Amino acid sequence: MLASQFVLADGITISLGNNVWNFGWDLILYLVIAAVIGLIAEAVVGWRLPFGIIGAIVAALVGIWLMTKVIVINGFQDYVLYDVPVIRTLIGAIIFVAIWHLVTLGFARRRFRRAEA
């Protein structure tokens, strides 16, 4: 027990000049949960966002914002994991990935075969 206090840190601290950023375990776990939920939302919709795992994290973060600040749904008990409402976040991320897919569908490059005469 005593050794674990020396091995595990409280987070990551970055100092650049007069700016100090502290990323604790709460933010790190928040981003890990967002990554998992974003990947699940991509799998449900069947469309991948650009930038891989970063796109999935952004989709989940937008989903958290969308379902907690913009569209508030009450009436059901949500499972909260490290201050992240999981069901609402998944619904919001699915909505975001679906909207992204509909908006960018026309910009996708497709190969068309020319009819030869």
N, CA, C and O of each residue as an XYZ file, in Angstrom:
468
protein
N       0.829     -1.186      0.000
C       0.000      0.000      0.000
C       0.870      1.245      0.000
O       0.580      2.205     -0.714
N       1.917      1.238      0.781
C       2.804      2.389      0.860
C       3.567      2.590     -0.444
O       3.823      3.722     -0.856
N       3.925      1.485     -1.088
C       4.680      1.586     -2.338
C       3.819      2.158     -3.459
O       4.340      2.831     -4.348
N       2.503      1.902     -3.435
C       1.651      2.407     -4.506
C       1.526      3.929     -4.475
O       1.231      4.544     -5.499
N       1.745      4.536     -3.325
C       1.702      5.984     -3.252
C       2.886      6.610     -3.968
O       2.795      7.741     -4.445
N       3.972      5.903     -4.047
C       5.151      6.421     -4.713
C       5.156      6.096     -6.199
O       5.775      6.812     -6.985
N       4.480      5.033     -6.591
C       4.475      4.611     -7.979
C       3.439      5.389     -8.788
O       3.742      5.867     -9.881
N       2.225      5.519     -8.266
C       1.158      6.187     -8.997
C       1.176      7.685     -8.716
O       1.257      8.109     -7.564
N       1.101      8.462     -9.757
C       1.082      9.912     -9.614
C      -0.365     10.401     -9.596
O      -1.287      9.643     -9.899
N      -0.556     11.655     -9.242
C      -1.893     12.236     -9.226
C      -2.349     12.649    -10.613
O      -3.540     12.887    -10.814
N      -1.470     12.740    -11.548
C      -1.824     13.146    -12.904
C      -0.590     13.630    -13.635
O       0.537     13.276    -13.288
N      -0.815     14.431    -14.636
C       0.265     14.962    -15.453
C       0.249     16.477    -15.330
O      -0.801     17.104    -15.468
N       1.396     17.057    -15.073
C       1.524     18.510    -14.987
C       2.489     18.979    -16.067
O       3.604     18.470    -16.178
N       2.054     19.949    -16.859
C       2.875     20.514    -17.928
C       3.068     21.984    -17.635
O       2.098     22.718    -17.446
N       4.317     22.419    -17.595
C       4.637     23.827    -17.346
C       5.332     24.402    -18.571
O       6.374     23.904    -18.996
N       4.754     25.445    -19.130
C       5.356     26.162    -20.242
C       5.373     27.642    -19.884
O       4.341     28.309    -19.951
N       6.521     28.152    -19.511
C       6.620     29.553    -19.096
C       5.827     29.791    -17.826
O       6.053     29.129    -16.813
N       4.897     30.735    -17.877
C       4.048     31.022    -16.728
C       2.772     30.196    -16.710
O       1.994     30.289    -15.761
N       2.544     29.388    -17.742
C       1.339     28.565    -17.831
C       1.596     27.192    -17.253
O       2.592     26.547    -17.582
N       0.699     26.744    -16.392
C       0.791     25.414    -15.793
C      -0.531     24.706    -16.024
O      -1.584     25.203    -15.624
N      -0.479     23.541    -16.670
C      -1.667     22.722    -16.904
C      -1.526     21.445    -16.108
O      -0.484     20.791    -16.127
N      -2.597     21.100    -15.403
C      -2.616     19.888    -14.607
C      -3.737     18.993    -15.111
O      -4.913     19.348    -15.034
N      -3.364     17.837    -15.623
C      -4.326     16.860    -16.113
C      -4.368     15.724    -15.108
O      -3.449     14.908    -15.038
N      -5.444     15.678    -14.330
C      -5.588     14.654    -13.308
C      -6.235     13.403    -13.856
O      -6.578     13.318    -15.035
N      -6.396     12.427    -12.968
C      -6.992     11.164    -13.363
C      -8.436     11.348    -13.814
O      -8.922     10.585    -14.649
N      -9.131     12.353    -13.273
C     -10.513     12.564    -13.665
C     -10.621     12.931    -15.144
O     -11.501     12.420    -15.838
N      -9.751     13.800    -15.636
C      -9.770     14.172    -17.048
C      -9.314     13.010    -17.930
O      -9.870     12.793    -19.006
N      -8.324     12.279    -17.485
C      -7.823     11.148    -18.267
C      -8.903     10.074    -18.401
O      -9.105      9.541    -19.492
N      -9.597      9.749    -17.312
C     -10.678      8.771    -17.372
C     -11.856      9.295    -18.195
O     -12.509      8.527    -18.902
N     -12.127     10.582    -18.108
C     -13.191     11.210    -18.901
C     -12.916     11.016    -20.387
O     -13.825     10.682    -21.147
N     -11.678     11.221    -20.804
C     -11.321     11.061    -22.221
C     -11.321      9.596    -22.645
O     -11.677      9.288    -23.783
N     -10.930      8.690    -21.757
C     -10.961      7.257    -22.084
C     -12.401      6.790    -22.269
O     -12.704      6.060    -23.213
N     -13.288      7.213    -21.369
C     -14.703      6.864    -21.496
C     -15.278      7.473    -22.775
O     -16.062      6.826    -23.468
N     -14.899      8.697    -23.090
C     -15.364      9.347    -24.317
C     -14.872      8.582    -25.546
O     -15.613      8.453    -26.520
N     -13.655      8.081    -25.520
C     -13.128      7.321    -26.653
C     -13.915      6.027    -26.860
O     -14.252      5.679    -27.992
N     -14.202      5.325    -25.785
C     -14.943      4.068    -25.898
C     -16.355      4.328    -26.414
O     -16.833      3.619    -27.299
N     -17.022      5.337    -25.867
C     -18.386      5.646    -26.303
C     -18.388      6.134    -27.751
O     -19.301      5.805    -28.507
N     -17.388      6.908    -28.144
C     -17.294      7.354    -29.536
C     -17.099      6.201    -30.503
O     -17.689      6.195    -31.584
N     -16.279      5.226    -30.131
C     -16.077      4.061    -30.992
C     -17.342      3.211    -31.087
O     -17.648      2.666    -32.148
N     -18.080      3.098    -29.973
C     -19.350      2.363    -30.007
C     -20.346      3.084    -30.904
O     -21.067      2.439    -31.666
N     -20.399      4.409    -30.826
C     -21.318      5.176    -31.683
C     -20.952      5.007    -33.153
O     -21.842      4.889    -33.995
N     -19.667      4.994    -33.477
C     -19.250      4.767    -34.856
C     -19.664      3.384    -35.330
O     -20.080      3.217    -36.476
N     -19.552      2.392    -34.457
C     -19.933      1.034    -34.830
C     -21.441      0.909    -35.025
O     -21.891      0.185    -35.913
N     -22.224      1.606    -34.207
C     -23.681      1.549    -34.343
C     -24.129      2.180    -35.653
O     -24.967      1.622    -36.361
N     -23.570      3.346    -35.976
C     -23.966      4.036    -37.200
C     -23.369      3.351    -38.428
O     -23.981      3.357    -39.496
N     -22.192      2.768    -38.286
C     -21.541      2.108    -39.416
C     -20.730      3.055    -40.265
O     -20.484      2.780    -41.439
N     -20.316      4.147    -39.699
C     -19.550      5.160    -40.418
C     -18.425      5.625    -39.520
O     -18.647      5.888    -38.338
N     -17.230      5.732    -40.054
C     -16.082      6.179    -39.284
C     -15.875      7.676    -39.452
O     -16.014      8.214    -40.551
N     -15.548      8.328    -38.378
C     -15.224      9.744    -38.423
C     -13.768      9.923    -38.815
O     -12.963      9.012    -38.620
N     -13.415     11.073    -39.360
C     -12.009     11.306    -39.671
C     -11.168     11.404    -38.407
O     -11.699     11.673    -37.329
N      -9.888     11.194    -38.525
C      -8.873     11.289    -37.472
C      -8.950     10.160    -36.452
O      -8.396     10.296    -35.361
N      -9.606      9.068    -36.762
C      -9.575      7.873    -35.934
C     -10.086      8.065    -34.527
O     -11.224      8.489    -34.321
N      -9.242      7.753    -33.554
C      -9.642      7.797    -32.153
C      -9.913      9.229    -31.702
O     -10.756      9.451    -30.834
N      -9.217     10.194    -32.273
C      -9.460     11.595    -31.929
C     -10.861     12.010    -32.386
O     -11.560     12.725    -31.668
N     -11.268     11.569    -33.564
C     -12.618     11.845    -34.046
C     -13.680     11.206    -33.173
O     -14.739     11.791    -32.944
N     -13.394      9.990    -32.679
C     -14.336      9.318    -31.787
C     -14.463     10.064    -30.465
O     -15.563     10.192    -29.928
N     -13.348     10.555    -29.937
C     -13.385     11.325    -28.695
C     -14.170     12.615    -28.893
O     -14.975     12.994    -28.042
N     -13.937     13.288    -30.015
C     -14.669     14.526    -30.298
C     -16.161     14.237    -30.436
O     -16.983     15.016    -29.955
N     -16.524     13.130    -31.085
C     -17.937     12.772    -31.230
C     -18.585     12.552    -29.874
O     -19.708     13.000    -29.647
N     -17.898     11.873    -28.975
C     -18.457     11.633    -27.648
C     -18.527     12.920    -26.838
O     -19.495     13.124    -26.106
N     -17.534     13.788    -26.948
C     -17.583     15.055    -26.225
C     -18.717     15.938    -26.733
O     -19.388     16.604    -25.945
N     -18.933     15.944    -28.053
C     -20.069     16.679    -28.602
C     -21.374     16.023    -28.161
O     -22.361     16.715    -27.908
N     -21.386     14.703    -28.068
C     -22.564     13.991    -27.583
C     -22.873     14.318    -26.130
O     -24.039     14.459    -25.762
N     -21.842     14.438    -25.301
C     -22.047     14.833    -23.907
C     -22.650     16.226    -23.850
O     -23.616     16.459    -23.124
N     -22.088     17.144    -24.607
C     -22.601     18.508    -24.616
C     -24.029     18.562    -25.166
O     -24.885     19.261    -24.624
N     -24.273     17.820    -26.243
C     -25.573     17.846    -26.893
C     -26.672     17.332    -25.969
O     -27.749     17.925    -25.899
N     -26.414     16.256    -25.274
C     -27.470     15.634    -24.478
C     -27.544     16.138    -23.040
O     -28.486     15.795    -22.325
N     -26.584     16.936    -22.600
C     -26.672     17.481    -21.247
C     -26.963     18.972    -21.228
O     -27.482     19.476    -20.232
N     -26.651     19.687    -22.284
C     -26.857     21.134    -22.312
C     -27.900     21.581    -23.327
O     -28.653     22.516    -23.055
N     -27.964     20.937    -24.489
C     -28.861     21.375    -25.557
C     -30.193     20.634    -25.479
O     -31.247     21.260    -25.363
N     -30.150     19.323    -25.541
C     -31.343     18.482    -25.473
C     -31.307     17.743    -24.138
O     -30.497     16.837    -23.945
N     -32.173     18.126    -23.234
C     -32.194     17.501    -21.907
C     -33.379     16.550    -21.848
O     -34.531     16.967    -21.970
N     -33.088     15.271    -21.662
C     -34.119     14.242    -21.572
C     -34.185     13.784    -20.119
O     -33.196     13.318    -19.553
N     -35.348     13.923    -19.539
C     -35.565     13.464    -18.171
C     -36.528     12.288    -18.195
O     -37.181     12.025    -19.205
N     -36.606     11.598    -17.097
C     -37.578     10.525    -16.994
C     -36.980      9.137    -16.964
O     -37.709      8.161    -16.786
N     -35.680      9.020    -17.131
C     -35.079      7.698    -17.001
C     -33.774      7.822    -16.217
O     -33.101      8.852    -16.241
N     -33.449      6.756    -15.536
C     -32.234      6.726    -14.728
C     -31.051      6.416    -15.639
O     -31.034      5.387    -16.315
N     -30.087      7.289    -15.653
C     -28.914      7.108    -16.504
C     -27.761      6.565    -15.673
O     -27.607      6.914    -14.502
N     -26.964      5.721    -16.279
C     -25.791      5.164    -15.621
C     -24.659      6.183    -15.731
O     -24.248      6.534    -16.837
N     -24.154      6.657    -14.597
C     -23.106      7.681    -14.572
C     -21.790      7.020    -14.184
O     -21.697      6.362    -13.147
N     -20.785      7.199    -15.016
C     -19.461      6.628    -14.785
C     -18.452      7.761    -14.803
O     -18.191      8.342    -15.856
N     -17.884      8.081    -13.657
C     -16.930      9.192    -13.505
C     -17.499     10.499    -14.066
O     -16.861     11.159    -14.886
N     -18.669     10.856    -13.631
C     -19.383     12.082    -14.017
C     -19.761     12.137    -15.487
O     -20.022     13.220    -16.011
N     -19.797     10.998    -16.164
C     -20.213     10.944    -17.565
C     -21.519     10.144    -17.635
O     -21.524      8.954    -17.318
N     -22.619     10.772    -18.043
C     -23.870     10.020    -18.225
C     -23.758      9.148    -19.484
O     -23.796      9.663    -20.602
N     -23.622      7.853    -19.304
C     -23.234      6.953    -20.386
C     -24.312      6.839    -21.468
O     -24.005      6.951    -22.654
N     -25.558      6.620    -21.076
C     -26.618      6.409    -22.070
C     -26.860      7.695    -22.869
O     -26.970      7.653    -24.094
N     -26.942      8.820    -22.186
C     -27.158     10.092    -22.882
C     -25.987     10.427    -23.797
O     -26.177     10.939    -24.900
N     -24.781     10.136    -23.336
C     -23.607     10.394    -24.168
C     -23.618      9.519    -25.413
O     -23.286      9.981    -26.504
N     -23.998      8.261    -25.250
C     -24.063      7.358    -26.403
C     -25.117      7.820    -27.399
O     -24.880      7.792    -28.606
N     -26.278      8.243    -26.910
C     -27.328      8.746    -27.801
C     -26.846     10.006    -28.535
O     -27.040     10.132    -29.744
N     -26.222     10.930    -27.808
C     -25.719     12.154    -28.424
C     -24.615     11.886    -29.431
O     -24.569     12.523    -30.483
N     -23.722     10.947    -29.122
C     -22.646     10.618    -30.053
C     -23.192      9.942    -31.305
O     -22.694     10.186    -32.404
N     -24.205      9.097    -31.155
C     -24.832      8.468    -32.321
C     -25.488      9.530    -33.197
O     -25.376      9.486    -34.422
N     -26.173     10.484    -32.570
C     -26.795     11.573    -33.331
C     -25.731     12.373    -34.076
O     -25.911     12.710    -35.247
N     -24.617     12.680    -33.397
C     -23.560     13.466    -34.035
C     -22.924     12.714    -35.199
O     -22.704     13.297    -36.260
N     -22.627     11.434    -35.018
C     -22.008     10.654    -36.100
C     -22.974     10.525    -37.274
O     -22.548     10.590    -38.427
N     -24.274     10.343    -37.000
C     -25.253     10.234    -38.078
C     -25.376     11.550    -38.849
O     -25.441     11.543    -40.079
N     -25.409     12.676    -38.136
C     -25.470     13.973    -38.809
C     -24.202     14.215    -39.617
O     -24.265     14.716    -40.740
N     -23.051     13.863    -39.050
C     -21.781     14.014    -39.776
C     -21.800     13.181    -41.057
O     -21.338     13.632    -42.106
N     -22.328     11.981    -40.965
C     -22.410     11.106    -42.125
C     -23.322     11.699    -43.193
O     -22.984     11.670    -44.376
N     -24.479     12.238    -42.792
C     -25.399     12.818    -43.755
C     -24.832     14.070    -44.416
O     -25.057     14.305    -45.603
N     -24.092     14.878    -43.643
C     -23.534     16.109    -44.196
C     -22.388     15.815    -45.163
O     -22.286     16.448    -46.214
N     -21.537     14.872    -44.818
C     -20.347     14.613    -45.629
C     -20.538     13.508    -46.657
O     -19.586     13.150    -47.351
N     -21.726     12.968    -46.770
C     -21.950     11.862    -47.707
C     -21.703     12.290    -49.150
O     -21.150     11.521    -49.937
N     -22.099     13.484    -49.495
C     -21.909     13.959    -50.866
C     -20.472     14.270    -51.206
O     -20.110     14.319    -52.382
N     -19.637     14.482    -50.189
C     -18.236     14.808    -50.425
C     -17.348     13.573    -50.518
O     -16.163     13.678    -50.833
N     -17.918     12.413    -50.245
C     -17.125     11.182    -50.290
C     -16.709     10.901    -51.728
O     -17.497     11.060    -52.661
N     -15.500     10.495    -51.884
C     -14.997     10.179    -53.222
C     -15.450      8.779    -53.608
O     -15.226      7.806    -52.887
N     -16.073      8.711    -54.732
C     -16.526      7.417    -55.221
C     -15.957      7.207    -56.615
O     -15.770      8.151    -57.383
N     -15.699      5.998    -56.906
C     -15.212      5.660    -58.236
C     -16.389      5.235    -59.098
O     -17.118      4.296    -58.778
N     -16.546      5.936    -60.170
C     -17.619      5.592    -61.092
C     -16.995      4.982    -62.338
O     -15.993      5.473    -62.859
N     -17.589      3.938    -62.785
C     -17.101      3.271    -63.980
C     -17.763      3.917    -65.199
O     -18.985      4.046    -65.273
N     -16.940      4.307    -66.126
C     -17.463      4.915    -67.350
C     -17.964      3.841    -68.286
O     -17.346      2.792    -68.465
N     -19.092      4.137    -68.870
C     -19.643      3.183    -69.837
C     -18.875      3.335    -71.146
O     -18.729      4.429    -71.690
N     -18.400      2.212    -71.618
C     -17.635      2.242    -72.861
C     -18.559      1.964    -74.031
O     -19.387      1.053    -73.996
N     -18.398      2.762    -75.055
C     -19.287      2.614    -76.212
C     -18.681      1.765    -77.284
O     -19.303      1.544    -78.323
